[in-house]
Amino acid sequence: MENPLEQFAIKKIFPWHAGEVDLSFTNSSLCMVVTVCVIVFVMLLALRKRAIVPTKGQAFAESIYDFINGMIGETLGHEGFKFVAFVFTLFTFIAVGNMLGLLPYSFTFTSHIAAVGTLSVFCLFLNIFFGLKHRGLKYFHTFFPEGLPWIMAPLIIPVETLSLLAKPFSLTIRLAVNMSVGHIMLEVLGTFIITMRLLGFIPLIADMCIIMFELFVTLLQAYIYTTLSCVYLSQAISDEE
């Protein structure tokens, strides 16, 4: 049986080193570029003929937009509608990346902690930036709410700091692990299809069921990641202590 973890191996397509820094273009980088191109192409194709009575493509694009608006309204409230472009980009990038990873000979970059972690850390810095922009110095009350006695500062501040730093970690692990486990199962069952020969239809049926389930999981995990990102952003810009 082939090693099911080989599908997650990073392979260099165009090696490039700047001193000791490895800036090579890899299969993961390629899939990210393809994901962006697919999103842009689909949206341009869907919205090429905008009309009052929407076409099927326009209705599809508008349904995604309405879905994102609803997500923002539930998590960020009215103040959050200025983040529609960011949330829309975040959701579609993860969702399409997850789905493209199900194609044969593709690569699931969302299964790698490095890729997802970088995105999560970016979201963390974005939260801090907008938190400071919206609340000013009051943002630091996140680490030590007003009204608490100063004697508790040595306890509360480290705990709140760890809580903030744990947010991108939780986002990363949840998405990367869910994407990895499903693909490992598909690889293992795919090997059984070949080795079992005449009885290979049994793992084939199981593989098809898992693929359908994985398609659901790809969208679900994109939704969970985006929703939690919105919740964390809401906590950063909220004036409530």
C-alpha positions in Angstrom: 0.0 0.0 0.0 1.3 3.5 -0.9 1.9 5.9 1.9 -1.4 7.9 2.1 0.6 10.9 3.5 2.5 11.3 0.2 -0.3 13.3 -1.2 0.5 16.1 1.2 4.2 16.4 0.2 5.3 19.8 -0.9 7.0 19.6 -4.3 9.0 22.4 -5.9 8.0 23.4 -9.4 10.3 26.4 -9.8 13.1 26.3 -7.2 14.2 29.8 -6.1 16.4 30.8 -3.1 17.1 34.3 -1.9 20.1 33.7 0.3 19.0 31.3 2.9 15.3 32.0 2.3 13.4 29.4 0.2 11.0 31.2 -2.1 10.4 28.3 -4.5 7.1 28.1 -6.4 5.5 24.8 -5.2 2.5 22.6 -6.0 0.8 24.3 -3.0 1.5 27.8 -4.5 0.2 26.6 -7.9 -3.1 25.4 -6.4 -3.5 28.7 -4.6 -3.1 30.6 -7.9 -5.5 28.2 -9.6 -8.0 28.7 -6.8 -7.9 32.5 -7.2 -8.1 32.2 -11.0 -11.2 29.9 -10.8 -12.9 32.3 -8.4 -12.3 35.3 -10.6 -13.2 33.5 -13.8 -16.5 32.1 -12.3 -17.5 35.5 -10.9 -16.7 37.3 -14.2 -18.6 34.7 -16.2 -21.6 34.8 -13.8 -21.8 38.6 -13.8 -21.0 39.3 -17.4 -24.7 40.0 -18.2 -26.1 41.8 -15.2 -29.9 42.5 -15.3 -32.8 43.2 -13.1 -34.1 39.8 -13.8 -31.0 37.7 -13.0 -29.6 35.0 -15.2 -28.7 31.6 -13.6 -25.1 32.7 -13.2 -26.0 36.1 -11.7 -28.4 34.4 -9.3 -25.7 32.0 -8.3 -23.2 34.9 -7.6 -25.9 36.9 -5.8 -26.9 33.9 -3.6 -23.3 33.7 -2.4 -23.2 37.4 -1.7 -26.5 37.2 0.2 -25.1 34.2 2.1 -22.1 36.2 3.1 -24.3 39.2 4.0 -26.3 37.0 6.3 -23.3 35.6 8.0 -21.9 39.1 8.6 -25.3 40.4 9.9 -25.4 37.5 12.4 -21.8 37.9 13.7 -20.7 41.5 13.1 -24.0 43.3 12.9 -24.5 46.5 10.9 -20.9 47.7 11.5 -19.7 44.6 9.7 -21.0 45.2 6.2 -17.9 47.3 5.4 -16.0 44.0 5.7 -18.1 42.2 3.0 -15.3 42.1 0.4 -12.8 40.6 2.9 -15.3 38.0 4.2 -16.4 37.1 0.7 -12.8 36.6 -0.4 -12.0 34.6 2.7 -15.0 32.2 2.3 -14.6 31.7 -1.5 -10.9 31.1 -1.3 -11.1 28.4 1.4 -14.3 26.8 -0.1 -12.9 26.6 -3.7 -9.5 25.5 -2.4 -11.1 22.7 -0.5 -13.2 21.6 -3.4 -10.3 21.7 -5.9 -8.4 19.5 -3.6 -10.9 16.7 -4.2 -9.9 16.5 -7.9 -7.5 13.8 -9.0 -3.8 14.8 -9.1 -4.7 18.1 -7.3 -3.3 19.3 -4.1 -5.2 20.4 -1.0 -3.3 23.4 0.4 -5.8 23.9 3.1 -4.6 20.6 4.6 -1.2 22.2 5.4 -0.8 24.0 8.7 1.8 26.4 7.2 -0.7 27.7 4.5 -3.8 27.9 6.7 -1.7 29.2 9.7 -0.4 32.0 7.6 -3.9 33.0 6.6 -5.1 32.7 10.3 -2.2 34.9 11.5 -3.1 37.4 8.8 -6.7 37.5 10.2 -5.3 38.0 13.7 -3.3 41.0 12.7 -6.3 42.3 10.8 -8.4 42.0 13.9 -5.8 43.9 16.0 -5.6 46.6 13.3 -9.3 47.2 13.1 -9.7 46.8 16.8 -7.2 49.7 17.3 -8.7 51.7 14.5 -12.2 51.4 15.8 -11.6 51.6 19.5 -8.3 53.3 19.8 -6.5 52.7 23.1 -9.7 51.2 24.5 -8.8 48.1 22.5 -6.3 47.2 25.2 -9.2 46.7 27.6 -9.5 43.4 25.8 -6.5 42.2 27.9 -7.6 43.9 31.1 -11.3 45.0 31.3 -12.2 48.1 33.2 -13.4 47.7 36.7 -11.1 44.9 37.7 -8.7 45.5 40.6 -5.1 46.1 39.4 -3.9 43.3 41.7 -5.4 40.8 39.2 -3.4 42.2 36.3 -0.6 39.6 36.5 -3.2 36.9 36.1 -5.7 38.4 33.7 -3.4 39.9 31.1 -1.4 36.7 30.4 -4.6 34.6 30.2 -6.3 37.1 27.8 -3.1 37.3 25.7 -3.0 33.5 25.4 -6.6 33.5 24.5 -6.0 36.0 21.7 -3.0 34.0 20.4 -4.9 30.7 20.5 -7.6 32.0 18.1 -5.5 31.5 14.9 -4.2 28.2 16.2 -7.7 26.9 16.7 -8.8 28.1 13.3 -5.8 26.4 11.7 -5.9 23.1 13.4 -9.7 22.7 12.8 -9.5 23.3 9.1 -6.2 21.5 8.4 -7.0 18.3 10.3 -10.5 18.0 8.8 -9.1 18.3 5.3 -6.3 15.9 6.0 -8.3 13.1 7.5 -10.8 12.9 4.7 -8.1 12.8 2.0 -6.2 10.1 3.9 -9.4 7.9 4.0 -9.9 8.5 0.2 -6.3 7.4 -0.5 -6.6 4.3 1.6 -9.9 3.2 0.1 -8.5 4.0 -3.4 -5.7 1.5 -2.7 -8.1 -1.2 -1.6 -10.1 -0.7 -4.9 -7.0 -1.8 -6.8 -5.7 -4.6 -4.5 -9.1 -6.3 -4.0 -9.7 -6.7 -7.7 -13.1 -8.3 -8.2 -14.3 -7.2 -4.8 -13.0 -3.7 -5.4 -16.5 -2.5 -6.0 -17.0 -2.6 -2.2 -14.4 0.1 -1.3 -15.4 1.9 -4.6 -18.9 2.4 -3.2 -17.5 3.5 0.1 -15.1 5.9 -1.7 -17.9 7.5 -3.6 -19.9 8.0 -0.4 -16.9 9.6 1.3 -16.3 11.9 -1.7 -19.9 13.1 -1.4 -19.4 13.6 2.3 -16.1 15.3 1.8 -17.8 17.8 -0.7 -20.2 18.7 2.1 -17.3 19.0 4.6 -15.3 21.3 2.3 -18.2 23.8 2.3 -18.9 23.3 6.0 -15.3 23.9 7.1 -15.1 27.0 4.9 -18.3 28.2 6.6 -17.0 27.5 10.1 -13.6 29.1 9.5 -15.2 32.2 8.0 -17.9 32.4 10.8 -15.3 32.1 13.5 -13.1 34.7 11.8 -16.1 37.1 11.8 -16.8 36.3 15.5 -13.2 37.1 16.4 -13.4 40.3 14.4 -16.6 41.2 16.1 -15.0 40.8 19.5 -12.1 43.0 18.4 -14.2 46.0 17.2 -17.0 45.7 19.8 -17.2 48.5 22.3 -18.6 46.2 24.9 -16.1 45.1 27.6 
